[in-house]
Each structure stands twice: as C-alpha cells, then as structure tokens.
Amino acid sequence: GRNGATLWSFWGQNSSDNFGASVADAGDVDGDGFRDLVIGAPYDGVGTYAGRVTVVSGYAPWWNIGFALNGTNGPPVLALQGQPAPGALVQLRLTNALPGGSAFLVVGLGMSKSPFAGGVLVPTMDAIVAGLPIDDSGRLALQGPFPPGLPPATPFWLQMWIPDAGGVSGLAASNAVAGATP
C-alpha cells in the first residue's frame, strides 16, 4: 500500500506452480463495479500444457486513508471488519487512544480533508456519535449490524476524534477509513 503495508497476500497451490508469473487487470469480471485481477500459475496441473488462472475480486470493503493525529500514546488506529451491507455484522476497533477517555466517531458521505485542530478532518460531518468510552488500555470496540438505507456502491468515510491533552490543540485523531456499500 501507500505506506508500505501489505494489502493482500496470495499463494499458489504448490511450490512449483509459478503462481504470480503473470498478473493483469481483468476489468470488472464479477460485475460488482470494481476492477479485478487475473493471476497466472503456468505450471499448476498435470501435463505439458497445464496451468491455472485465478481471478481475484478487486472489492475491498475498507481502505485506510491515513491522516492520524498523534495523542498521548501516538497515533490512534481505527480498523473495521465485516461487509458494509445492510444487516451484515461489522466490527469497529480503535486502539492506541487515550486510556479512560472518550471518542467521537465522525461519519461522512463525502471526503472533506479539512484542516482541523492541527490535524485533518477527513470525512464530511454528516453524522457524529459522541461519548464513545475508551477502556483503560486505550481501546474501544463496537460491533453490530451495518445500518440499512445506503444505496449500492455508496462511498463513506469514518474517523475518530479523541479529547487528549497530549495531542495538538488538545485533540488526537485516528486514521480515516473509507468504505463503500457492495
């Protein structure tokens, strides 16, 4: 990824199949609105002309956008799991935040990337959930069904802001995370 982190890892069926010998953009093979990849393994199979092509969906439900603002414990980290589809179980985790503090979740249907309190407010402020409790280890975990009402392929952005005397202007902010409904 942009920061050097591994985004995906893929392995072949066996150590000699030469999986990854060729990788190409396949366009939108599965019709989900996202570009897909084809990955070749020319030596997978039995026989002289055996091989395999794997199609990998380009859909990833969550993207780390960055723009964290350091607090007392460094940059708070926001991560989500699950599919952003109505009723699907979604888990939100905040780590590295001020122990015993509280957080504000900012949700936007647009990306503003506005300067704010010495950092960058990434989402537009379409919804704010205030007073989310951070435990004594600097963590917050929420889990529940993804809400209904967003049409397919709707992008949205999330970011946590934490009152923290160790942060610039008394605030810390998590990285922003973007998602899109399938």
Residue, then its C-alpha position, 0 to 999 in steps of 0.5 A: g500500500r501507500n505506506g508500505a503495508t501489505l494489502w493482500s497476500f496470495w499463494g499458489q497451490n504448490s511450490s512449483d506452480n509459478f503462481g504470480a508469473s503473470v498478473a493483469d487487470a481483468g476489468d470488472v469480471d464479477g460485475d460488482g463495479f470494481r476492477d479485478l485481477v487475473i493471476g497466472a500459475p503456468y505450471d499448476g496441473v498435470g501435463t505439458y500444457a497445464g496451468r491455472v488462472t485465478v481471478v481475484s475480486g478487486y472489492a475491498p470493503w475498507w481502505n485506510i486513508g491515513f491522516a492520524l493525529n498523534g495523542t498521548n500514546g501516538p497515533p490512534v488506529l481505527a480498523l473495521q471488519g465485516q461487509p458494509a451491507p445492510g444487516a451484515l455484522v461489522q466490527l469497529r476497533l480503535t486502539n492506541a487512544l487515550p486510556g479512560g477517555s472518550a471518542f467521537l466517531v465522525v461519519g461522512l458521505g463525502m471526503s472533506k480533508s479539512p484542516f482541523a485542530g492541527g490535524v485533518l478532518v477527513p470525512t464530511m460531518d454528516a453524522i457524529v456519535a459522541g461519548l464513545p468510552i475508551d477502556d483503560s488500555g486505550r481501546l474501544a470496540l463496537q460491533g453490530p449490524f451495518p445500518p440499512g438505507l445506503p444505496p449500492a456502491t455508496p462511498f463513506w468515510l469514518q474517523m475518530w476524534i479523541p479529547d487528549a491533552g497530549g495531542v495538538s490543540g488538545l485533540a488526537a485523531s485516528n486514521a480515516v477509513a473509507g468504505a463503500t456499500p457492495 
